[in-house]
Every structure is written in C-alpha cells, then in structure tokens.
C-alpha cells in the first residue's frame, strides 16, 4: 500500500510539474504577444521621442530670442527716422 501511495504522489508531482511548466510557457507567450501589441499601438500613434521633442523645444526657444532681438532692432531703427 505504501508503494502505491508513493507512486500516486510521484504521478501527482509529475503532473503538477507539467502543468506549471505549460502555464509558464503560456504566460511567456501571452506576455510576448502583449508586448508586441503594445509596441504596435505606440507606433500607430506616431508619438515623438523625448530627444526629438527637446531638440524642437530648444529650437523654438532660440527662434523666440532671435525674434525678440529683431523686433527690438526694428523698433530702434524706426525710432531713428
């Protein structure tokens, strides 16, 4: 009877191991599919990278400063007339 119990528990342990292993495989597959779908959604949204945004932000700041200087120069030139 003891040997039968041991064999039963061995079979239960093997089955449990197989189920856990299969579940891990399914989990990894679902995780990979979710990652791919997330990347597709982000790419479809045509978002800008932070680096690109920072470059454009700096360009706008420089152009604003340049515009202010030019406006001051125009005001100065018009005031001399």
MODELLER restraints for C-alpha pairs under 7 A, 6 or more apart:
rsr = mdl.restraints
at = mdl.atoms
